[in-house]
Amino acid sequence: MKHLLNTDSISELAEFWQAHDLTDFEDELEEVTTPVFQQADRFQVRLSSRDARALRSKARQAQLSEGELLSQWVHERLGEV
């Protein structure tokens, strides 16, 4: 008997659904009436060219996107309040 994969890994889910069909799991499915994904708020931030270059450099070093790094910094800073 097949069972649904329980993971948050996008790559694992993609691999799983490449090899399986949703109809094989009809007995395990349930209707969800509330939103599953919550969209995050977006903000536009203006940076000087110098600051933007520094941000890109730091993001590359951290192997993150600029947005991910900014989000991490804001989260850390707000945690100090």
Contacts in CASP RR format, 6 or more apart in sequence:
PFRMAT RR
TARGET T0000
AUTHOR 0000-0000-0000
METHOD contacts of the structure
MODEL  1
MKHLLNTDSISELAEFWQAHDLTDFEDELEEVTTPVFQQADRFQVRLSSR
DARALRSKARQAQLSEGELLSQWVHERLGEV
2 20 0 8 1.000
2 24 0 8 1.000
2 25 0 8 1.000
3 25 0 8 1.000
3 28 0 8 1.000
4 25 0 8 1.000
4 28 0 8 1.000
5 12 0 8 1.000
5 13 0 8 1.000
5 16 0 8 1.000
7 13 0 8 1.000
22 29 0 8 1.000
45 70 0 8 1.000
47 55 0 8 1.000
55 66 0 8 1.000
55 69 0 8 1.000
55 70 0 8 1.000
56 66 0 8 1.000
58 69 0 8 1.000
59 65 0 8 1.000
59 66 0 8 1.000
59 67 0 8 1.000
59 68 0 8 1.000
59 69 0 8 1.000
62 69 0 8 1.000
64 72 0 8 1.000
END
